[in-house]
């Protein structure tokens, strides 16, 4: 295994995206909602309203706890990003702010989707301990898991050359 790794995990990228080991987080949402609004679940829930002069009422719910997490009237050409970056069973609801008329609703569904799991590289024991939770998450959601930073963990284990592992 080589020891070459990028040191810019989470660093801002001049092109507008965020650079991570796995690739670049797109600068705008990857999914289409309504009226040119885009959203995705890269780095939490992200919603990008279109530049059409309209306001939208955005509600974000946690479907597991049945709680309202966020409610905001978002203006035209706005970006709304959830503070929660880890897994939440999100529901996004977009309505007209004056009448509360439903325009769009989307429930997060990881089934058959690729989900990236990032382990911090400075906590080897914690990272190893979390593998069982990653497996349970995969079984619960039916997603495909990609584990980021695993090469760094493996490099730490194999770097001395004094230990030999039978695989």
Buried (B, 14 or more C-beta within 10 A) or exposed (E): EEEEEEEEBEEEEEEEBBBBBBEEBBEEBEEEBEBEBBBBBBBBBBBBBBEEEBBBBBBBBBEEEEEEBBEBEBEBEBEBEBEBEEBBBBBBBBBEBEEEEEBBBBEBEBEEEEBBBBBEBEEBEEBEEBEEEBEEBBEEBEBEBEBBBBBBBEBEEEEEEEEEEEE
